[in-house]
Amino acid sequence: MIASTRIKPDAVLVDASEVARNALVSDVDKSDVGEHLGHDVEGERVVSHYFACARPGYRGWRWSVTVTRASRQKAVTVDEIVLIPGDGAITAPAWVPYKERIQPGDLSPGDLLPVEDDDARLVPTYSFGDDPSVDPLGDSLDDEGRAQVRRVAEELFLGRVRTLSPEGRAQAAQRWYDGDGGPETTLAQSAPAQCFSCGFLLRLTGTFSDTFGVCANGNANDDGRVVTFNHGCGAHSEAQLSKKQQAVPPPDHVFDTLTPGDIETF
Ligand code: SF4
């Protein structure tokens, strides 16, 4: 049963479940209305009565009939009748903006996906300066933070308006680490060795150089993709077949038809 005790319940309205039911069945099919589930005190002389919804496909939903009465009046009137979801009701998932729904691979040729001006993954290149002797952020960063700023500033030479912010780099690193090129995939878990020791690993420079590389093995699933050092696959440059896995040589012929005795001489 649903009940609220914050506001003193109005006895007349709490007892008005039959009034609420009659109003409901005058609005919807009688067979759609189930048992009385309780009431909620919404405010002073305002009470909502709940009834199970028996309509097929509406499991967990309930009818809500809100009743009220004027001060010093016994007559109960109906404010509204609505169908609302309860526990276990099947409802539409929360709406997600399209930008958050887009996944890698969703863009088609000709599609545009502009980046917002305040996208936290990017910072204006000019804001970090390119002179290592000047720290535009003063004492606000520790040594590692300054090193990151320098690495971003170096990219000024590329003439880009914006570069990846530390947050943008962190997000990319986490995404790649958790993705198909990371250490947790089934492929990596069953690999004979890790990318770190593979001759096909192209090393990166800069921030990610101690964690990520690019696979350059045209026979591997990850060819051309960023992989973590502790990723791996069966196409590792040093992978060897065990004796059991090696091809069995064909047995000798049981009857050799090419011995000299079988060649007719004239
Ligand atoms: S071939 Fe396999 S082990 Fe070697 S770099 Fe590529 S993914 Fe890593």
Boltz pocket constraint, residues with backbone or C-beta under 6 A from the ligand:
constraints:
  - pocket:
      binder: B
      contacts: [[A, 193], [A, 194], [A, 195], [A, 198], [A, 199], [A, 200], [A, 201], [A, 214], [A, 215], [A, 216], [A, 217], [A, 220], [A, 222], [A, 223], [A, 227], [A, 231], [A, 232], [A, 233], [A, 234], [A, 235], [A, 236], [A, 237]]
      max_distance: 6.0
